[in-house]
Amino acid sequence: MRARIHALIWGLALALLASATARAAGVDEYAGLQDEIRDLRSRLEAKRADKV
């Protein structure tokens, strides 16, 4: 349970960092970063499913 919370917090932190970076970089790069965030989230969910 603690590992899941830790992973969720890190995922959220990375998403916020990517979002802030995207806003600073401009709209064109924002879409690419959103794709990366989705990819990271799907990887995290896959890892969670493997552990359960």
N, C-alpha and C positions, 0 to 999 in steps of 0.2 A: 504494500500500500504506500509506504513512504517513497519507494522508487517511482511509482506512478505519479505521485504529487510532484516530486522533483523533476521528472521529465515534462510534466505539464507546465510547470513554472518556467523551465528553460525554453520550451516551445513558445510560450507566450512572450517571453523576453526577446527571443529571436524574431518573432513576428512584429513586435513593436519596434525593434531596431530596424528591421527591413522597411517597415512602413515609414518611419522617420527619415531614413536614408533616401527612400524613394521620393518623398516630398521634396527633399533638398535637391535631388538629382533631376527631377522633372518628370513629367507625365509619361514620356516614352519608356523610360527605364522602370517606371512604377509597375507596368503590366508584367514585365519580366520578373520582377521581384515577387509579385503576387503569385506567379506560377511556381516560383521556388518555395514560397511559403506553403502552398498547397502540397507540393512534393514532400517537403519536410514533415508536414502533418500526416500525410498518408504513410510515410515510412514509420513515424512514431506509432500510429495506430496499428500497423502491421507488426511491429515489435511487441506491442502490448498484447495483440492476439496470439502471438507465438508463445508468450510467457504464461498465458492463461490456460 
